[in-house]
Amino acid sequence: MKTIFGYFFTAVLMALAIYFFYFANQEAQHVESFDKVVEKKIPIHSVDLSQESKFLDQNGRTFLEIRNPYRIVVSNKDIPDFMKELFLQSEDRQFYEHGGIDAFAVLRAMIVNSHSHQIEQGGSTITQQLARNLYLNYNKTFSRKLSEVFYAYELEKKLTKDQILNLYLNTIYFQNGVYGVEAASQFYFQKSVKDLTKAQMAFLAAIPNNPSLYNPLTHFANTKKRQERLIDLMKKNGFLTAEEAEAAKKEPITVNYPPPTLRLEAGASSDLCVFAER
């Protein structure tokens, strides 16, 4: 019986190995050297994520902004440590220890996915999520997951951990066409991320996990519930005292709509685009 089980186990391992190398080979046929692709798609040491056009009146005041997408890039020093920890603790606690891939998270995801016969759990590190944000789509396929791993490996070779985290925090999606923590802060609270309270930071950090489900403009209650779970997590991991956590949960959260300045997504008006060119 043990011999039969041994043969069966070996066969399963071989099948998994063949499966992995098949997809690796398929992916390799469709992409260039990952090193070259990363360099081509993004000049890694001079990243320009901001894309916007401003129209000023005769007094020098902005009356129209066209942004594609709505993103305001900020440096590491302008993002509070608490905001960084909110994402590290909830998304990738081993971020500063792993080399881009968290083997235990991947294994856990494989077990969950094998039971459901589809990809239900990602197991993605912050580096993998950044790779997806910069280079890939969001299709839940094994091929894309493999690409994500390879791109993450290249990013880890080229960037420091702080650079990766900063890029991540400037590219994550906060629903309503808003990308990055600074743009989200100004869009929902009309102030810079460095001026937010810890309760407001936790509220914003709740959104990217599932932007449509936690859209504060349409599902405020969902966002608030996740904010409170994040506050509990920060208390559990020693970043908030019990008193601070309780106060943060009770702090009123008021989501403001965008400021009076008209904001349009690029491509929204061909007439405006022509006007901009002039």
Sequence and secondary structure as in RCSB ss.txt:
>XXXX:A:sequence
MKTIFGYFFTAVLMALAIYFFYFANQEAQHVESFDKVVEKKIPIHSVDLSQESKFLDQNGRTFLEIRNPYRIVVS
NKDIPDFMKELFLQSEDRQFYEHGGIDAFAVLRAMIVNSHSHQIEQGGSTITQQLARNLYLNYNKTFSRKLSEVF
YAYELEKKLTKDQILNLYLNTIYFQNGVYGVEAASQFYFQKSVKDLTKAQMAFLAAIPNNPSLYNPLTHFANTKK
RQERLIDLMKKNGFLTAEEAEAAKKEPITVNYPPPTLRLEAGASSDLCVFAER
>XXXX:A:secstr
 HHHHHHHHHHHHHHHHHHHHHHHHHHHHHS  HHHHHHHH  TTS     EEEEE TTS EEEEEESSEE    
GGGS HHHHHHHHHHH TTTTTSSS  HHHHHHHHHHHHHHTS       HHHHHHHHHH      HHHHHHHHH
HHHHHHHHS HHHHHHHHHHH B STTEESHHHHHHHHHSS GGG  HHHHHHHHTSTTSTTTT TTT HHHHHH
HHHHHHHHHHHTTSS HHHHHHHHHS        SSEEEETTS HHHHHHHH 
